[in-house]
Amino acid sequence: MDFTFDMVLALVNLDKHLLEQGLLPSTRSKYASILAASGRDPAAWLRNKLSVRLPIGTVLPLRAAVKHYLLAQGYDEDSIAALLPKAKGRASGVRDALSPEQLVTYYVVAEEQSEPVRTILLLLPRTGLRISEMCGLRAENLVSRGGVRGLLFRGKRDEERFVPLNKPAQNVLRDFLPEDGAEGWLFEGYVGGPITPAAVRKVTRAMRTDYPELGELSPHVLRHTCFTMALRKGADLRTIQALAGHKSITTTSRYLHPDAGMLRDAVETLE
């Protein structure tokens, strides 16, 4: 695509605005790609996209990117609400969490992977971190609060979040980290800097090919798995929201999928 000066300037302004909002680099990159594809009139482009009833999971980031673009251009919230249609789309398919039985298989297969992917895979369903957050962990993110060992970092919107580490997660990290302590990136890549989310996704794709019983395995499914397990163990929705780092509890509710066993238990309580 040939970029005009105006488009380049718009992308620069958008990234500056997103940085001020504290959005993650991965989110800023995604929104910039959406804007680059939207042409000279992003609002009209969005209205055209919404007219074909895309899945709601596709629609939401498109609208968010165009909204942030308009904010960066100086529009206020009322003007944007009048200019952009509400995000409507087809219901997205449910992204099921791994069942307890699948999780047993998953951990066995994850143990066979090479480092640092092995440690990352063992931690994802035990922490519920986004894959970008996991790959971006540094030694200074490992802290203790009130005697609780955990991870302290800034997530979306630059908000501070503390994620406790349970005993299995602490053991996984202890086995991985050098005895004299870690420095810099916890999970280094092959060419310096941190390992990339793409490198981890490549391994989960291979795992689900070799082990079809793991279903649509991905780092994001493992995030769903963490919160569904927390729900199964009796955690309330507000606690799960805090662990997930969600601004809206509605977003959290989309991550929670009662499985067949939970539904059975609920029905049995009616007897």
MOHU-V918195 format. One record per pair of residues at least 24 apart in sequence whose ideal C-beta (glycine too) atoms are under 10 Angstrom apart, sorted by the first residue. I is the first residue (numbers start at 0). GAP is how many residues later the second one is. If there is no record, write none. Layout:
i/gap
I/GAP
I/GAP
This chain:
i/gap
0/35
0/36
0/38
2/33
3/36
5/34
6/28
6/29
6/31
6/32
6/33
7/28
9/25
9/26
9/28
9/30
9/32
9/59
9/62
9/63
10/24
10/25
10/58
10/61
11/60
12/56
12/58
12/59
12/60
12/61
13/28
13/51
13/54
13/55
13/56
13/57
13/58
13/59
14/53
14/57
15/56
16/51
16/52
16/53
16/54
16/55
16/56
17/47
17/50
17/51
17/53
17/54
18/139
19/52
19/138
20/47
20/50
20/51
20/135
20/136
20/137
21/132
21/133
21/134
21/135
21/136
21/137
22/41
22/45
22/132
22/133
22/134
22/135
23/106
23/108
23/109
23/112
23/130
23/131
23/132
23/133
23/134
24/107
24/111
25/104
25/105
25/106
25/107
25/109
25/110
25/171
26/34
26/37
26/38
26/41
26/105
26/129
26/130
27/37
27/40
29/31
29/34
29/35
30/30
30/31
30/33
30/34
30/35
30/36
30/37
30/38
31/33
31/36
31/37
32/32
33/27
33/28
33/29
33/30
33/31
33/32
33/34
33/35
34/27
34/30
34/31
34/33
34/34
34/37
35/29
36/25
36/28
37/24
37/27
37/28
37/31
41/24
41/25
41/27
41/28
41/31
41/42
42/24
42/26
42/27
42/32
42/37
42/40
42/41
42/42
43/39
45/37
45/38
45/39
45/41
46/36
46/37
46/38
48/36
48/40
49/34
49/35
49/36
49/37
49/38
49/39
50/34
51/37
52/35
52/36
52/37
53/33
53/34
53/35
53/36
53/38
54/34
54/35
54/36
54/37
54/38
55/31
55/32
55/33
55/34
55/35
55/36
55/198
56/32
56/33
56/34
56/35
56/36
56/38
56/197
57/29
57/31
57/32
57/34
58/26
58/27
58/28
58/29
58/30
58/31
58/33
59/27
59/29
59/32
59/191
60/26
61/25
61/27
62/24
62/25
62/26
91/162
92/123
93/130
93/160
93/163
94/120
94/121
94/123
94/125
94/126
94/128
94/129
94/159
94/160
94/162
95/119
95/120
95/125
95/128
95/129
95/132
95/161
95/163
96/28
96/118
96/124
96/125
96/126
96/127
96/128
96/129
96/130
96/131
96/132
96/134
96/135
96/158
96/159
96/160
96/161
96/162
97/27
97/116
97/117
97/118
97/119
97/123
97/124
97/126
97/127
97/128
97/130
97/131
97/161
98/114
98/116
98/126
98/129
98/160
98/161
98/162
99/125
99/128
99/129
99/132
99/159
99/161
100/112
100/158
100/160
101/109
101/111
101/112
101/113
101/115
101/119
101/123
101/157
102/111
102/119
102/122
102/126
104/102
104/106
104/108
104/109
105/98
105/101
105/102
105/105
105/107
105/108
105/109
105/111
105/115
105/116
105/119
106/61
107/103
108/94
108/95
108/97
108/98
108/99
108/101
108/102
108/105
108/108
109/62
109/93
109/94
109/97
109/112
110/61
111/95
112/87
112/90
112/91
112/93
112/94
113/89
114/60
114/61
114/72
114/73
114/80
115/60
115/69
115/70
115/71
115/72
115/73
115/78
115/79
115/83
115/84
116/70
116/78
116/82
116/83
116/85
116/86
116/87
117/54
117/57
117/58
117/85
118/50
118/53
118/54
118/56
118/57
118/58
118/67
118/68
119/52
119/56
119/66
119/67
119/75
119/77
119/79
119/80
119/83
119/99
119/102
120/51
120/79
120/82
120/83
120/86
120/96
120/98
120/101
121/46
121/47
121/49
121/50
121/51
121/53
121/54
122/28
122/42
122/45
122/46
122/49
122/50
122/53
122/63
122/64
122/99
122/103
123/45
123/76
123/80
123/94
123/95
123/96
123/97
123/98
123/99
123/101
123/102
124/44
124/94
124/96
124/97
124/98
124/99
124/100
124/101
124/102
124/103
124/104
125/37
125/39
125/40
125/41
125/42
125/43
125/44
125/46
125/96
125/99
125/100
125/103
126/24
126/36
126/37
126/38
126/39
126/42
126/95
126/96
126/99
126/116
127/35
127/94
127/95
127/96
127/97
127/98
127/99
127/100
127/101
127/102
127/112
127/115
127/116
127/117
127/127
128/24
128/26
128/32
128/34
128/90
128/93
128/94
128/97
128/114
128/115
128/116
129/25
129/26
129/67
129/89
129/90
129/93
129/114
129/115
130/65
130/66
130/67
130/69
130/70
130/73
130/87
130/88
130/89
130/91
130/92
131/24
131/62
131/64
131/65
131/87
132/28
132/30
132/64
132/90
132/112
133/52
133/53
133/60
133/61
133/63
133/66
133/85
133/88
133/89
134/50
134/51
134/52
134/54
134/58
134/59
134/60
134/61
134/62
134/63
134/64
134/65
134/84
135/49
135/50
135/51
135/57
135/58
135/59
135/60
135/61
136/36
136/45
136/48
136/49
136/50
136/57
137/44
137/45
137/46
137/47
137/48
137/49
137/56
138/38
138/42
138/43
138/44
138/45
138/46
138/47
139/42
139/43
139/44
139/46
140/41
140/45
141/28
141/31
141/35
141/39
141/40
141/44
148/24
148/25
150/35
152/92
153/91
154/89
154/90
154/91
155/89
155/90
155/91
156/88
156/90
158/86
158/88
159/85
160/81
160/82
160/83
160/84
161/80
161/81
162/63
162/79
162/80
162/81
162/82
163/79
219/35
222/32
223/30
223/31
223/32
223/33
224/30
224/32
225/29
226/25
226/26
226/28
226/29
226/30
227/27
227/28
227/29
227/30
227/31
227/34
228/30
229/25
229/26
230/24
230/25
230/26
230/27
230/28
230/31
231/24
231/26
231/27
231/29
231/30
231/33
